[in-house]
Amino acid sequence: MSEMQPDFDLTFLDYKGPSGAVKAPLEDAGEAAEVLDAYSKAVVEVVANVGPAVAHVGIKRAVSRIGPGPYEGEGAASGVIITPDGYMVTNSHVVRAAEAIDIGFADG
């Protein structure tokens, strides 16, 4: 069975290895694919580990417009839980003047 060739072309620049020594660019497509696969696995692992700490922040606030009646604006952003007891941080402009804040997590 022949080795499958990736359907992309990569050029890597010199980089420093764990020992600090400068390594040459990867020229072999198979080696490059292995590096990308390892990177992809690392990203997936990080997301799996920190994902539960990321929250959806939904807000509602009064918005003034020309014309009759009160208007309600909605917005969405994200927040991150930073302590075991649930202290969350988000940007101040997200929640400033919010009349209602709804927090949601990927697991419901």
Chimera marker file (.cmm) of the C-alpha trace (Angstrom):
<marker_set name="trace">
<marker id="1" x="0.000" y="0.000" z="0.000" r="1" g="1" b="0" radius="0.5"/>
<marker id="2" x="1.443" y="3.385" z="-0.965" r="1" g="1" b="0" radius="0.5"/>
<marker id="3" x="1.733" y="6.242" z="1.501" r="1" g="1" b="0" radius="0.5"/>
<marker id="4" x="-0.928" y="8.927" z="1.028" r="1" g="1" b="0" radius="0.5"/>
<marker id="5" x="0.389" y="12.364" z="0.178" r="1" g="1" b="0" radius="0.5"/>
<marker id="6" x="-1.225" y="15.287" z="2.012" r="1" g="1" b="0" radius="0.5"/>
<marker id="7" x="-3.244" y="17.708" z="-0.097" r="1" g="1" b="0" radius="0.5"/>
<marker id="8" x="-1.377" y="20.735" z="1.229" r="1" g="1" b="0" radius="0.5"/>
<marker id="9" x="2.084" y="22.205" z="0.940" r="1" g="1" b="0" radius="0.5"/>
<marker id="10" x="3.789" y="23.507" z="4.055" r="1" g="1" b="0" radius="0.5"/>
<marker id="11" x="6.909" y="25.534" z="4.570" r="1" g="1" b="0" radius="0.5"/>
<marker id="12" x="8.238" y="25.733" z="8.116" r="1" g="1" b="0" radius="0.5"/>
<marker id="13" x="10.793" y="28.292" z="9.228" r="1" g="1" b="0" radius="0.5"/>
<marker id="14" x="13.762" y="27.469" z="11.422" r="1" g="1" b="0" radius="0.5"/>
<marker id="15" x="12.726" y="27.009" z="15.022" r="1" g="1" b="0" radius="0.5"/>
<marker id="16" x="14.318" y="26.288" z="18.384" r="1" g="1" b="0" radius="0.5"/>
<marker id="17" x="13.880" y="22.812" z="19.750" r="1" g="1" b="0" radius="0.5"/>
<marker id="18" x="13.368" y="21.973" z="23.447" r="1" g="1" b="0" radius="0.5"/>
<marker id="19" x="17.146" y="22.111" z="24.024" r="1" g="1" b="0" radius="0.5"/>
<marker id="20" x="17.306" y="25.625" z="22.536" r="1" g="1" b="0" radius="0.5"/>
<marker id="21" x="19.217" y="24.464" z="19.476" r="1" g="1" b="0" radius="0.5"/>
<marker id="22" x="18.078" y="25.894" z="16.155" r="1" g="1" b="0" radius="0.5"/>
<marker id="23" x="16.482" y="23.231" z="13.993" r="1" g="1" b="0" radius="0.5"/>
<marker id="24" x="16.157" y="23.284" z="10.228" r="1" g="1" b="0" radius="0.5"/>
<marker id="25" x="12.777" y="23.694" z="8.560" r="1" g="1" b="0" radius="0.5"/>
<marker id="26" x="10.699" y="20.599" z="7.943" r="1" g="1" b="0" radius="0.5"/>
<marker id="27" x="10.937" y="19.672" z="4.311" r="1" g="1" b="0" radius="0.5"/>
<marker id="28" x="9.325" y="16.246" z="4.321" r="1" g="1" b="0" radius="0.5"/>
<marker id="29" x="5.542" y="16.486" z="3.884" r="1" g="1" b="0" radius="0.5"/>
<marker id="30" x="5.065" y="13.407" z="6.070" r="1" g="1" b="0" radius="0.5"/>
<marker id="31" x="7.086" y="14.944" z="8.881" r="1" g="1" b="0" radius="0.5"/>
<marker id="32" x="5.154" y="18.201" z="8.509" r="1" g="1" b="0" radius="0.5"/>
<marker id="33" x="1.874" y="16.285" z="8.685" r="1" g="1" b="0" radius="0.5"/>
<marker id="34" x="3.069" y="14.588" z="11.890" r="1" g="1" b="0" radius="0.5"/>
<marker id="35" x="3.900" y="17.968" z="13.424" r="1" g="1" b="0" radius="0.5"/>
<marker id="36" x="0.489" y="19.351" z="12.466" r="1" g="1" b="0" radius="0.5"/>
<marker id="37" x="-1.222" y="16.238" z="13.834" r="1" g="1" b="0" radius="0.5"/>
<marker id="38" x="0.618" y="16.634" z="17.153" r="1" g="1" b="0" radius="0.5"/>
<marker id="39" x="-0.313" y="20.331" z="17.238" r="1" g="1" b="0" radius="0.5"/>
<marker id="40" x="-3.943" y="19.527" z="16.473" r="1" g="1" b="0" radius="0.5"/>
<marker id="41" x="-4.054" y="16.929" z="19.245" r="1" g="1" b="0" radius="0.5"/>
<marker id="42" x="-2.534" y="19.425" z="21.687" r="1" g="1" b="0" radius="0.5"/>
<marker id="43" x="-5.143" y="22.066" z="20.793" r="1" g="1" b="0" radius="0.5"/>
<marker id="44" x="-7.973" y="19.541" z="21.177" r="1" g="1" b="0" radius="0.5"/>
<marker id="45" x="-6.633" y="18.537" z="24.605" r="1" g="1" b="0" radius="0.5"/>
<marker id="46" x="-6.362" y="22.151" z="25.773" r="1" g="1" b="0" radius="0.5"/>
<marker id="47" x="-9.906" y="22.912" z="24.604" r="1" g="1" b="0" radius="0.5"/>
<marker id="48" x="-11.215" y="19.798" z="26.379" r="1" g="1" b="0" radius="0.5"/>
<marker id="49" x="-9.477" y="20.873" z="29.590" r="1" g="1" b="0" radius="0.5"/>
<marker id="50" x="-10.449" y="24.555" z="29.650" r="1" g="1" b="0" radius="0.5"/>
<marker id="51" x="-13.745" y="24.396" z="27.733" r="1" g="1" b="0" radius="0.5"/>
<marker id="52" x="-15.874" y="23.763" z="30.832" r="1" g="1" b="0" radius="0.5"/>
<marker id="53" x="-14.595" y="27.049" z="32.317" r="1" g="1" b="0" radius="0.5"/>
<marker id="54" x="-15.800" y="29.119" z="29.341" r="1" g="1" b="0" radius="0.5"/>
<marker id="55" x="-19.270" y="30.640" z="29.653" r="1" g="1" b="0" radius="0.5"/>
<marker id="56" x="-21.702" y="32.330" z="27.292" r="1" g="1" b="0" radius="0.5"/>
<marker id="57" x="-22.763" y="35.726" z="28.620" r="1" g="1" b="0" radius="0.5"/>
<marker id="58" x="-26.079" y="36.990" z="27.273" r="1" g="1" b="0" radius="0.5"/>
<marker id="59" x="-27.228" y="40.477" z="28.214" r="1" g="1" b="0" radius="0.5"/>
<marker id="60" x="-30.252" y="42.706" z="27.782" r="1" g="1" b="0" radius="0.5"/>
<marker id="61" x="-30.171" y="46.447" z="28.253" r="1" g="1" b="0" radius="0.5"/>
<marker id="62" x="-32.370" y="49.432" z="27.538" r="1" g="1" b="0" radius="0.5"/>
<marker id="63" x="-31.432" y="51.254" z="24.369" r="1" g="1" b="0" radius="0.5"/>
<marker id="64" x="-32.527" y="54.801" z="23.607" r="1" g="1" b="0" radius="0.5"/>
<marker id="65" x="-33.704" y="55.493" z="20.081" r="1" g="1" b="0" radius="0.5"/>
<marker id="66" x="-35.730" y="58.165" z="18.429" r="1" g="1" b="0" radius="0.5"/>
<marker id="67" x="-39.373" y="57.252" z="18.483" r="1" g="1" b="0" radius="0.5"/>
<marker id="68" x="-41.968" y="55.915" z="20.886" r="1" g="1" b="0" radius="0.5"/>
<marker id="69" x="-41.501" y="53.166" z="23.433" r="1" g="1" b="0" radius="0.5"/>
<marker id="70" x="-38.638" y="51.616" z="25.300" r="1" g="1" b="0" radius="0.5"/>
<marker id="71" x="-36.255" y="49.549" z="23.247" r="1" g="1" b="0" radius="0.5"/>
<marker id="72" x="-34.313" y="46.585" z="24.472" r="1" g="1" b="0" radius="0.5"/>
<marker id="73" x="-30.912" y="45.697" z="23.109" r="1" g="1" b="0" radius="0.5"/>
<marker id="74" x="-29.373" y="42.273" z="23.363" r="1" g="1" b="0" radius="0.5"/>
<marker id="75" x="-25.766" y="41.237" z="23.230" r="1" g="1" b="0" radius="0.5"/>
<marker id="76" x="-23.581" y="38.217" z="23.732" r="1" g="1" b="0" radius="0.5"/>
<marker id="77" x="-20.001" y="37.610" z="24.763" r="1" g="1" b="0" radius="0.5"/>
<marker id="78" x="-17.957" y="35.111" z="26.708" r="1" g="1" b="0" radius="0.5"/>
<marker id="79" x="-16.576" y="34.848" z="30.199" r="1" g="1" b="0" radius="0.5"/>
<marker id="80" x="-14.120" y="32.552" z="31.932" r="1" g="1" b="0" radius="0.5"/>
<marker id="81" x="-14.441" y="30.960" z="35.366" r="1" g="1" b="0" radius="0.5"/>
<marker id="82" x="-11.160" y="31.601" z="37.180" r="1" g="1" b="0" radius="0.5"/>
<marker id="83" x="-11.739" y="30.198" z="40.681" r="1" g="1" b="0" radius="0.5"/>
<marker id="84" x="-13.180" y="26.927" z="42.015" r="1" g="1" b="0" radius="0.5"/>
<marker id="85" x="-16.065" y="28.807" z="43.645" r="1" g="1" b="0" radius="0.5"/>
<marker id="86" x="-17.208" y="30.229" z="40.307" r="1" g="1" b="0" radius="0.5"/>
<marker id="87" x="-15.693" y="33.717" z="40.092" r="1" g="1" b="0" radius="0.5"/>
<marker id="88" x="-16.002" y="34.712" z="36.431" r="1" g="1" b="0" radius="0.5"/>
<marker id="89" x="-14.330" y="37.464" z="34.424" r="1" g="1" b="0" radius="0.5"/>
<marker id="90" x="-15.552" y="39.137" z="31.260" r="1" g="1" b="0" radius="0.5"/>
<marker id="91" x="-15.065" y="42.564" z="29.702" r="1" g="1" b="0" radius="0.5"/>
<marker id="92" x="-16.663" y="45.445" z="31.567" r="1" g="1" b="0" radius="0.5"/>
<marker id="93" x="-18.305" y="46.851" z="28.418" r="1" g="1" b="0" radius="0.5"/>
<marker id="94" x="-20.213" y="43.576" z="28.083" r="1" g="1" b="0" radius="0.5"/>
<marker id="95" x="-22.082" y="43.877" z="31.377" r="1" g="1" b="0" radius="0.5"/>
<marker id="96" x="-22.023" y="47.648" z="31.911" r="1" g="1" b="0" radius="0.5"/>
<marker id="97" x="-25.587" y="48.981" z="32.121" r="1" g="1" b="0" radius="0.5"/>
<marker id="98" x="-27.044" y="45.493" z="31.629" r="1" g="1" b="0" radius="0.5"/>
<marker id="99" x="-30.548" y="45.046" z="32.997" r="1" g="1" b="0" radius="0.5"/>
<marker id="100" x="-30.392" y="41.246" z="32.744" r="1" g="1" b="0" radius="0.5"/>
<marker id="101" x="-27.454" y="38.870" z="32.479" r="1" g="1" b="0" radius="0.5"/>
<marker id="102" x="-27.809" y="35.229" z="31.505" r="1" g="1" b="0" radius="0.5"/>
<marker id="103" x="-24.859" y="32.870" z="31.922" r="1" g="1" b="0" radius="0.5"/>
<marker id="104" x="-24.715" y="29.559" z="30.084" r="1" g="1" b="0" radius="0.5"/>
<marker id="105" x="-22.232" y="26.715" z="29.737" r="1" g="1" b="0" radius="0.5"/>
<marker id="106" x="-21.663" y="24.165" z="26.976" r="1" g="1" b="0" radius="0.5"/>
<marker id="107" x="-22.927" y="21.364" z="29.227" r="1" g="1" b="0" radius="0.5"/>
<marker id="108" x="-26.139" y="23.247" z="29.914" r="1" g="1" b="0" radius="0.5"/>
<link id1="1" id2="2" r="1" g="1" b="0" radius="0.2"/>
<link id1="2" id2="3" r="1" g="1" b="0" radius="0.2"/>
<link id1="3" id2="4" r="1" g="1" b="0" radius="0.2"/>
<link id1="4" id2="5" r="1" g="1" b="0" radius="0.2"/>
<link id1="5" id2="6" r="1" g="1" b="0" radius="0.2"/>
<link id1="6" id2="7" r="1" g="1" b="0" radius="0.2"/>
<link id1="7" id2="8" r="1" g="1" b="0" radius="0.2"/>
<link id1="8" id2="9" r="1" g="1" b="0" radius="0.2"/>
<link id1="9" id2="10" r="1" g="1" b="0" radius="0.2"/>
<link id1="10" id2="11" r="1" g="1" b="0" radius="0.2"/>
<link id1="11" id2="12" r="1" g="1" b="0" radius="0.2"/>
<link id1="12" id2="13" r="1" g="1" b="0" radius="0.2"/>
<link id1="13" id2="14" r="1" g="1" b="0" radius="0.2"/>
<link id1="14" id2="15" r="1" g="1" b="0" radius="0.2"/>
<link id1="15" id2="16" r="1" g="1" b="0" radius="0.2"/>
<link id1="16" id2="17" r="1" g="1" b="0" radius="0.2"/>
<link id1="17" id2="18" r="1" g="1" b="0" radius="0.2"/>
<link id1="18" id2="19" r="1" g="1" b="0" radius="0.2"/>
<link id1="19" id2="20" r="1" g="1" b="0" radius="0.2"/>
<link id1="20" id2="21" r="1" g="1" b="0" radius="0.2"/>
<link id1="21" id2="22" r="1" g="1" b="0" radius="0.2"/>
<link id1="22" id2="23" r="1" g="1" b="0" radius="0.2"/>
<link id1="23" id2="24" r="1" g="1" b="0" radius="0.2"/>
<link id1="24" id2="25" r="1" g="1" b="0" radius="0.2"/>
<link id1="25" id2="26" r="1" g="1" b="0" radius="0.2"/>
<link id1="26" id2="27" r="1" g="1" b="0" radius="0.2"/>
<link id1="27" id2="28" r="1" g="1" b="0" radius="0.2"/>
<link id1="28" id2="29" r="1" g="1" b="0" radius="0.2"/>
<link id1="29" id2="30" r="1" g="1" b="0" radius="0.2"/>
<link id1="30" id2="31" r="1" g="1" b="0" radius="0.2"/>
<link id1="31" id2="32" r="1" g="1" b="0" radius="0.2"/>
<link id1="32" id2="33" r="1" g="1" b="0" radius="0.2"/>
<link id1="33" id2="34" r="1" g="1" b="0" radius="0.2"/>
<link id1="34" id2="35" r="1" g="1" b="0" radius="0.2"/>
<link id1="35" id2="36" r="1" g="1" b="0" radius="0.2"/>
<link id1="36" id2="37" r="1" g="1" b="0" radius="0.2"/>
<link id1="37" id2="38" r="1" g="1" b="0" radius="0.2"/>
<link id1="38" id2="39" r="1" g="1" b="0" radius="0.2"/>
<link id1="39" id2="40" r="1" g="1" b="0" radius="0.2"/>
<link id1="40" id2="41" r="1" g="1" b="0" radius="0.2"/>
<link id1="41" id2="42" r="1" g="1" b="0" radius="0.2"/>
<link id1="42" id2="43" r="1" g="1" b="0" radius="0.2"/>
<link id1="43" id2="44" r="1" g="1" b="0" radius="0.2"/>
<link id1="44" id2="45" r="1" g="1" b="0" radius="0.2"/>
<link id1="45" id2="46" r="1" g="1" b="0" radius="0.2"/>
<link id1="46" id2="47" r="1" g="1" b="0" radius="0.2"/>
<link id1="47" id2="48" r="1" g="1" b="0" radius="0.2"/>
<link id1="48" id2="49" r="1" g="1" b="0" radius="0.2"/>
<link id1="49" id2="50" r="1" g="1" b="0" radius="0.2"/>
<link id1="50" id2="51" r="1" g="1" b="0" radius="0.2"/>
<link id1="51" id2="52" r="1" g="1" b="0" radius="0.2"/>
<link id1="52" id2="53" r="1" g="1" b="0" radius="0.2"/>
<link id1="53" id2="54" r="1" g="1" b="0" radius="0.2"/>
<link id1="54" id2="55" r="1" g="1" b="0" radius="0.2"/>
<link id1="55" id2="56" r="1" g="1" b="0" radius="0.2"/>
<link id1="56" id2="57" r="1" g="1" b="0" radius="0.2"/>
<link id1="57" id2="58" r="1" g="1" b="0" radius="0.2"/>
<link id1="58" id2="59" r="1" g="1" b="0" radius="0.2"/>
<link id1="59" id2="60" r="1" g="1" b="0" radius="0.2"/>
<link id1="60" id2="61" r="1" g="1" b="0" radius="0.2"/>
<link id1="61" id2="62" r="1" g="1" b="0" radius="0.2"/>
<link id1="62" id2="63" r="1" g="1" b="0" radius="0.2"/>
<link id1="63" id2="64" r="1" g="1" b="0" radius="0.2"/>
<link id1="64" id2="65" r="1" g="1" b="0" radius="0.2"/>
<link id1="65" id2="66" r="1" g="1" b="0" radius="0.2"/>
<link id1="66" id2="67" r="1" g="1" b="0" radius="0.2"/>
<link id1="67" id2="68" r="1" g="1" b="0" radius="0.2"/>
<link id1="68" id2="69" r="1" g="1" b="0" radius="0.2"/>
<link id1="69" id2="70" r="1" g="1" b="0" radius="0.2"/>
<link id1="70" id2="71" r="1" g="1" b="0" radius="0.2"/>
<link id1="71" id2="72" r="1" g="1" b="0" radius="0.2"/>
<link id1="72" id2="73" r="1" g="1" b="0" radius="0.2"/>
<link id1="73" id2="74" r="1" g="1" b="0" radius="0.2"/>
<link id1="74" id2="75" r="1" g="1" b="0" radius="0.2"/>
<link id1="75" id2="76" r="1" g="1" b="0" radius="0.2"/>
<link id1="76" id2="77" r="1" g="1" b="0" radius="0.2"/>
<link id1="77" id2="78" r="1" g="1" b="0" radius="0.2"/>
<link id1="78" id2="79" r="1" g="1" b="0" radius="0.2"/>
<link id1="79" id2="80" r="1" g="1" b="0" radius="0.2"/>
<link id1="80" id2="81" r="1" g="1" b="0" radius="0.2"/>
<link id1="81" id2="82" r="1" g="1" b="0" radius="0.2"/>
<link id1="82" id2="83" r="1" g="1" b="0" radius="0.2"/>
<link id1="83" id2="84" r="1" g="1" b="0" radius="0.2"/>
<link id1="84" id2="85" r="1" g="1" b="0" radius="0.2"/>
<link id1="85" id2="86" r="1" g="1" b="0" radius="0.2"/>
<link id1="86" id2="87" r="1" g="1" b="0" radius="0.2"/>
<link id1="87" id2="88" r="1" g="1" b="0" radius="0.2"/>
<link id1="88" id2="89" r="1" g="1" b="0" radius="0.2"/>
<link id1="89" id2="90" r="1" g="1" b="0" radius="0.2"/>
<link id1="90" id2="91" r="1" g="1" b="0" radius="0.2"/>
<link id1="91" id2="92" r="1" g="1" b="0" radius="0.2"/>
<link id1="92" id2="93" r="1" g="1" b="0" radius="0.2"/>
<link id1="93" id2="94" r="1" g="1" b="0" radius="0.2"/>
<link id1="94" id2="95" r="1" g="1" b="0" radius="0.2"/>
<link id1="95" id2="96" r="1" g="1" b="0" radius="0.2"/>
<link id1="96" id2="97" r="1" g="1" b="0" radius="0.2"/>
<link id1="97" id2="98" r="1" g="1" b="0" radius="0.2"/>
<link id1="98" id2="99" r="1" g="1" b="0" radius="0.2"/>
<link id1="99" id2="100" r="1" g="1" b="0" radius="0.2"/>
<link id1="100" id2="101" r="1" g="1" b="0" radius="0.2"/>
<link id1="101" id2="102" r="1" g="1" b="0" radius="0.2"/>
<link id1="102" id2="103" r="1" g="1" b="0" radius="0.2"/>
<link id1="103" id2="104" r="1" g="1" b="0" radius="0.2"/>
<link id1="104" id2="105" r="1" g="1" b="0" radius="0.2"/>
<link id1="105" id2="106" r="1" g="1" b="0" radius="0.2"/>
<link id1="106" id2="107" r="1" g="1" b="0" radius="0.2"/>
<link id1="107" id2="108" r="1" g="1" b="0" radius="0.2"/>
</marker_set>
